[in-house]
Amino acid sequence: KGCSGTVEQVIKAYKCREPEKRIPVLRLELDYELALLHEALVENNTHRIDQCKARLEELRREMLMLEAL
């Protein structure tokens, strides 16, 4: 799958002058969100599961854009 970000997201990624500093932080955010998703799955909390999945998708798109720079 290709990168399917919005124009606003692409502009934001290009404005980030130091993507090499953002990527490690983004990885930590991904790890944290995955931990939250795991908790939600264990608790069978469908609302939290959906929230985590949506946030993970946002983070994934940002990571793809930063890695493409």
C-alpha positions as MATLAB code, in Angstrom:
seq = 'KGCSGTVEQVIKAYKCREPEKRIPVLRLELDYELALLHEALVENNTHRIDQCKARLEELRREMLMLEAL';
ca = [
       0.000    0.000    0.000;
       1.198    3.490   -0.783;
       1.161    6.519    1.407;
      -2.322    8.012    1.350;
      -1.985   11.075    3.567;
      -3.852   14.293    3.178;
      -2.197   17.372    1.727;
      -2.173   18.880    5.223;
      -0.285   15.866    6.585;
       2.274   16.040    3.785;
       2.837   19.756    4.408;
       3.231   19.064    8.135;
       5.809   16.366    7.411;
       7.789   18.646    5.108;
       7.703   21.485    7.618;
       9.272   19.210   10.209;
      12.861   20.313    9.803;
      14.327   17.391   11.678;
      12.439   14.205   10.775;
      15.363   12.153   12.108;
      14.482   13.476   15.568;
      10.743   12.930   15.136;
      11.020    9.287   14.016;
      12.356    7.928   17.355;
       9.627    9.812   19.232;
       7.050    8.488   16.807;
       8.271    4.930   17.433;
       7.777    5.438   21.167;
       4.259    6.724   20.493;
       3.558    3.646   18.359;
       4.814    1.328   21.100;
       2.688    3.092   23.701;
      -0.412    2.955   21.538;
       0.187   -0.749   20.876;
       0.383   -1.336   24.635;
      -2.931    0.496   25.047;
      -4.432   -1.613   22.284;
      -3.259   -4.776   24.026;
      -4.928   -3.670   27.271;
      -8.134   -2.862   25.417;
      -8.091   -6.269   23.742;
      -7.562   -8.045   27.069;
     -10.443   -6.045   28.558;
     -12.541   -6.601   25.420;
     -13.240   -2.849   25.364;
     -14.408   -2.311   21.781;
     -14.573    1.484   22.065;
     -10.942    1.729   23.220;
      -9.905   -0.820   20.599;
     -11.384    1.372   17.864;
      -9.722    4.489   19.307;
      -6.337    2.775   19.446;
      -6.652    1.475   15.904;
      -7.524    4.948   14.612;
      -4.562    6.513   16.423;
      -2.231    3.771   15.186;
      -3.352    4.464   11.621;
      -2.535    8.178   12.059;
       0.881    7.344   13.465;
       1.544    4.838   10.675;
       0.781    7.440    8.015;
       3.052    9.977    9.666;
       5.855    7.414    9.897;
       5.516    6.539    6.210;
       5.685   10.206    5.244;
       8.717   10.887    7.427;
      10.564    7.839    6.143;
       9.865    8.926    2.563;
      11.611   12.287    3.097;
];
